[in-house]
């Protein structure tokens, strides 16, 4: 089964929106054993969409079209698919009623053009919308319906839902694949993608021979680097058994860098470790300007453990609030004083502090990318650790967040 992807929208070509949908779709297709050789982007032009769709169907068994299902005049995906199918668009009364009810329940006036979203190519199957107004479509192509076009919204969370609920199951059915797919995402930090690949090379060679499961990497910025094991089995239990057999092998090679699994985040793992000890956390942030606190407070239940953060961006705040000694504020001494100050001022058991240089110029004779992390734990001497962060200003600050939390995680673990 070969499946191509077409992302529709002039804003994608202009760079106003980055096309993350296609990469996500490609990842999910690969995880389901579906080949995806080509991905396209096309603007809101009927003739070009039709031409591209026909060309894609010449080479693939299925095409997923993402975007262009909205209510405005430049949302042309429905019309393009209907032309390729050689059919007319028809009003689907059930979809129209759902759209009307959505607006009514929100107490909002519905513009008449919203009913364009209820226009469906004849012979197409509607994928009901559960998160917005535009339904998805499953459109058979050819006299025998041997090929298929799927249309899903461009809004990411709407697209994710339809892909998992309707598109991927339909593709697997067309493949005649009755097996169950299971996957395990191993979350890592502290080693590069290439470094992980090198460490796992002996295991990858063995898996290439076995063929099941497969192993893939996904670098995810300040979410860490994901190592995904994907297995097929006759049922869920057998697929999971394959994962369980090989997961210890992943640990044997890269276990020191593993911080969690699947939906774990560095901050959720740190909060769990603190909660298990009955310890509270206080932060002092300079270079990250509150980013660490933002990540932590996004975790449900963080208030059980997290006291707060002092964003000591100005030097005077470090001196006056945190009792940092006058002198360089990007230094081991400053990081230690900030961590101690966070514990004292916030009444926390653990103090974590970050001070550094994000750029564009050096500070206190410290080069751009310098990060000092102070860590104060109960009944232990407060420490300061020097790290060097790569990348742009934003990248440096983001990498500082996960790196500092990882230092705390390792000490707690």
C-alpha positions in Angstrom: 0.0 0.0 0.0 1.5 3.3 -1.1 0.0 6.5 0.3 1.0 10.1 -0.7 0.2 13.2 1.2 -1.0 16.6 -0.1 -1.1 19.6 2.1 -3.4 22.3 0.8 -3.0 26.0 1.5 -1.3 29.0 0.0 -0.1 30.0 3.5 2.1 26.9 3.5 3.9 28.1 0.3 4.3 31.6 1.7 5.9 30.3 4.9 3.2 31.8 7.1 2.4 28.4 8.6 4.9 25.5 8.9 3.6 22.2 7.6 3.9 20.0 10.6 0.8 18.0 9.6 2.5 16.2 6.8 5.4 15.1 9.0 3.0 13.8 11.6 1.0 11.9 9.0 4.1 10.4 7.6 5.2 9.2 11.0 1.8 7.6 11.6 1.8 6.0 8.2 5.2 4.5 8.8 4.1 3.2 12.2 1.2 1.4 10.6 3.4 -0.2 7.9 2.1 2.0 5.1 4.7 3.3 2.5 4.6 7.0 1.9 7.1 8.0 -0.8 6.0 11.5 -1.7 4.6 14.5 0.1 3.3 17.7 -1.7 2.3 21.2 -0.8 -0.1 23.2 -3.1 -1.7 26.6 -2.9 -5.4 27.4 -3.0 -5.8 27.0 -6.8 -8.4 24.6 -8.2 -6.6 23.7 -11.4 -3.3 23.0 -9.6 -4.9 21.0 -6.9 -6.7 18.8 -9.4 -3.6 18.4 -11.5 -1.5 17.4 -8.5 -4.1 15.0 -7.1 -4.4 13.2 -10.5 -0.6 12.9 -10.7 -0.4 11.6 -7.1 -3.1 9.0 -7.8 -1.1 7.8 -10.8 1.8 6.8 -8.5 0.0 5.8 -5.3 -2.9 3.7 -4.0 -4.2 6.3 -1.7 -3.8 10.1 -1.1 -4.4 12.0 2.1 -5.3 15.6 1.5 -4.9 17.9 4.5 -6.6 21.3 4.6 -8.9 23.2 2.3 -12.2 22.0 3.9 -13.2 25.3 5.5 -16.2 27.5 4.6 -14.5 30.2 2.6 -14.2 30.7 -1.1 -10.5 29.6 -1.1 -11.3 26.2 0.5 -11.3 24.1 -2.7 -10.4 20.6 -1.6 -14.0 19.2 -1.9 -14.4 20.7 -5.4 -11.1 19.3 -6.6 -11.8 15.8 -5.3 -15.3 15.8 -6.9 -13.7 16.8 -10.3 -11.2 14.0 -10.1 -14.0 11.5 -9.1 -16.1 12.8 -12.0 -19.1 13.5 -9.8 -21.1 16.5 -8.4 -21.1 17.9 -4.9 -24.3 17.3 -3.0 -25.7 18.8 0.2 -25.5 16.3 3.0 -28.4 17.3 5.3 -27.1 15.4 8.3 -23.8 17.2 8.2 -25.7 20.5 7.7 -27.8 19.9 10.8 -24.7 19.1 12.8 -23.1 22.4 11.8 -26.2 24.4 12.6 -26.4 22.7 16.0 -22.7 23.5 16.7 -23.4 27.2 16.2 -26.6 27.2 18.1 -25.1 25.5 21.1 -22.4 28.2 21.2 -24.9 31.0 20.9 -23.3 32.3 17.7 -24.8 33.4 14.4 -24.0 31.0 11.6 -22.9 32.6 8.3 -24.5 30.9 5.3 -21.2 30.0 3.8 -20.6 27.5 6.7 -23.0 25.1 4.8 -20.3 24.8 2.1 -18.7 22.3 4.5 -21.8 20.1 4.2 -21.2 19.7 0.4 -20.0 16.2 -0.2 -18.9 14.5 -3.5 -21.4 11.9 -4.5 -20.4 8.4 -3.4 -18.0 9.8 -0.7 -18.3 8.6 2.9 -18.3 11.3 5.5 -16.0 11.2 8.5 -18.0 12.8 11.3 -16.4 15.8 12.9 -16.1 15.7 16.7 -14.0 18.8 17.3 -14.9 21.4 14.7 -17.4 22.0 11.9 -15.7 20.6 8.8 -16.2 16.8 8.3 -13.6 14.6 6.7 -14.2 12.5 3.5 -13.3 9.0 2.3 -13.6 9.2 -1.5 -13.3 6.1 -3.7 -11.5 6.7 -7.1 -12.1 4.7 -10.3 -14.9 2.4 -11.4 -14.0 -0.3 -8.9 -12.9 2.1 -6.1 -9.5 0.5 -6.1 -7.9 3.8 -5.1 -9.0 6.3 -2.4 -8.6 9.9 -1.5 -9.0 11.0 2.2 -9.7 14.6 3.0 -9.0 15.8 6.6 -9.0 19.3 8.1 -5.8 21.3 8.4 -6.4 22.2 12.1 -4.0 19.8 13.8 -6.1 18.4 16.6 -9.0 17.8 14.2 -6.7 16.1 11.8 -5.1 13.9 14.5 -8.6 12.7 15.6 -9.8 11.8 12.1 -6.6 10.1 11.2 -6.6 7.8 14.2 -10.4 7.3 14.2 -11.1 6.7 10.5 -8.3 7.1 8.0 -5.7 4.7 9.4 -8.2 1.9 10.2 -9.6 2.2 6.6 -6.1 2.1 5.1 -5.3 -1.1 7.2 -8.5 -2.7 6.0 -7.7 -2.0 2.4 -4.3 -3.5 3.0 -6.0 -6.7 4.2 -3.9 -6.3 7.4 -5.7 -7.9 10.3 -2.7 -7.7 12.5 -2.5 -5.3 15.5 0.3 -2.7 15.8 1.8 -1.8 19.1 4.5 0.8 19.8 6.5 2.0 22.7 8.2 5.4 22.8 11.3 5.6 24.9 12.0 9.3 25.9 15.7 10.2 26.2 17.9 13.2 26.9 21.6 13.8 27.2 22.8 12.2 23.9 22.5 13.3 20.3 20.4 11.5 17.7 23.5 10.4 15.9 25.0 9.3 19.3 22.0 7.2 20.1 22.1 5.7 16.6 25.7 4.7 17.2 25.1 3.2 20.6 22.1 1.3 19.3 23.7 0.1 16.0 24.2 -3.5 17.1 20.6 -3.7 18.1 19.4 -2.1 14.9 21.4 -4.7 12.9 19.6 -7.5 14.8 16.2 -5.9 14.3 16.9 -5.5 10.5 17.3 -9.2 10.4 14.2 -9.9 12.5 12.0 -7.4 10.7 9.7 -7.1 13.6 9.8 -4.8 15.6 11.2 -1.8 13.9 13.1 1.0 15.6 13.0 4.7 14.7 14.3 8.0 16.0 12.5 11.3 16.3 14.3 14.4 17.5 11.7 16.6 19.3 13.6 19.7 20.4 13.1 20.4 24.1 10.9 17.4 24.4 14.0 15.2 24.0 14.8 12.5 21.5 12.3 9.7 21.1 13.2 6.1 20.3 10.2 4.3 19.0 9.8 0.5 18.9 6.9 -0.6 16.7 5.7 -4.2 16.5 3.0 -6.2 14.6 1.2 -9.2 16.1 -1.8 -11.3 15.5 -3.4 -9.6 18.4 -2.7 -6.9 20.9 -1.1 -9.3 23.5 1.3 -10.8 20.9 2.3 -7.3 19.6 3.0 -6.1 23.1 5.0 -9.3 23.9 7.3 -8.4 21.0 7.8 -4.9 22.4 8.4 -6.3 25.9 11.0 -8.7 24.6 13.1 -6.0 22.9 12.6 -3.0 25.3 15.3 -4.3 27.8 17.7 -4.4 24.9 17.2 -0.7 24.2 17.8 -0.1 27.9 21.0 -2.1 27.8 22.5 0.3 25.2 21.1 3.7 26.2 19.5 3.2 29.6 21.5 6.1 31.2 19.8 8.6 28.9 16.2 7.3 29.3 13.9 9.5 31.4 10.5 8.2 30.5 8.1 6.5 28.1 5.2 7.4 25.8 3.5 10.5 27.1 6.0 11.2 29.9 7.7 14.6 29.9 10.8 15.6 31.7 8.8 17.8 34.0 6.2 15.2 34.8 8.9 12.7 35.7 10.6 15.2 37.9 7.4 16.1 39.7 6.6 12.4 40.3 10.1 11.9 41.8 9.7 14.9 44.1 6.1 13.8 45.0 7.3 10.4 45.9 9.7 11.9 48.5 7.2 14.5 49.7 9.5 17.3 48.6 8.5 20.7 47.2 10.3 22.6 44.5 11.1 26.3 44.1 12.8 27.9 41.1 15.0 30.8 40.4 15.2 31.6 36.7 17.3 34.2 34.9 18.2 33.1 31.4 15.0 31.1 30.9 12.7 33.9 32.1 10.0 31.6 33.5 10.1 28.9 30.8 10.8 26.2 33.4 7.8 27.3 35.5 5.6 27.3 32.4 6.5 23.7 31.6 6.0 22.5 35.2 2.7 24.3 35.7 1.4 22.6 32.5 1.5 19.3 34.3 -1.9 18.5 36.0 -1.4 18.3 39.8 1.8 20.3 39.8 0.5 22.4 42.6 1.0 19.5 45.0 4.8 19.9 44.6 5.6 23.2 42.9 5.9 26.3 45.1 6.7 28.8 42.4 9.4 30.6 40.5 11.3 33.8 41.0 12.1 35.2 37.6 15.3 37.1 38.6 16.1 38.5 35.1 17.6 41.7 36.4 20.8 41.6 38.4 19.2 43.7 41.2 16.6 41.1 41.7 19.3 38.5 42.1 21.1 40.7 44.7 18.1 42.0 46.6 15.7 39.1 46.6 17.9 36.0 46.3 20.9 37.4 48.2 23.3 36.7 45.3 26.7 38.3 46.1 27.6 41.3 44.1 29.7 40.3 41.1 29.3 38.3 38.0 25.7 36.9 37.7 26.6 34.1 35.3 28.9 32.1 37.5 28.9 29.1 39.8 28.7 31.3 42.8 25.6 33.1 41.5 23.9 29.7 40.6 24.5 28.4 44.1 23.2 31.5 45.8 20.1 31.6 43.5 19.2 27.9 44.3 19.6 28.6 48.0 17.6 31.8 47.7 14.8 30.0 45.9 14.5 27.5 48.7 14.6 30.2 51.4 12.2 32.7 49.8 9.7 30.1 48.5 9.9 27.8 51.5 10.7 24.9 49.3 12.6 21.7 50.0 14.5 21.8 46.7 15.9 24.8 44.9 16.7 24.8 41.2 18.3 27.8 39.6 19.3 28.7 36.0 21.6 31.6 35.0 23.4 31.9 31.6 23.9 33.7 28.4 21.5 33.3 25.5 23.0 35.9 23.3 23.5 37.6 21.0 26.6 38.7 22.8 28.7 37.3 25.7 28.2 38.4 29.3 30.5 38.5 32.2 33.2 37.1 29.9 31.0 34.0 29.4 30.3 32.9 25.8 26.9 32.6 24.3 25.4 29.2 25.3 26.8 29.2 28.8 24.4 27.8 31.4 25.0 27.5 35.1 22.5 25.3 37.0 22.3 25.5 40.7 20.7 22.7 42.7 19.9 22.7 46.4 18.7 19.5 48.0 17.8 18.7 51.6 20.8 17.8 53.8 23.3 18.2 50.9 25.7 20.8 49.8 24.4 23.1 47.1 26.0 22.4 43.7 26.5 24.3 40.5 27.0 22.6 37.1 28.3 24.2 34.0 26.7 23.3 30.7 27.2 24.5 27.1 24.0 24.9 25.1 24.0 25.0 21.3 21.8 26.9 18.8 20.0 30.2 18.5 18.8 32.3 21.5 15.4 30.6 21.6 17.0 27.1 21.2 19.5 27.8 23.9 16.8 28.8 26.4 14.6 25.8 25.5 17.5 23.4 25.8 18.4 24.9 29.1 14.9 24.0 30.5 15.1 20.3 29.7 18.8 20.1 30.6 18.4 21.7 34.0 15.4 19.5 34.8 17.4 16.4 33.7 20.1 17.3 36.2 17.5 17.4 38.9 16.0 14.1 37.7 19.4 12.3 37.8 20.1 13.6 41.3 16.6 12.5 42.5 16.9 9.1 40.8 
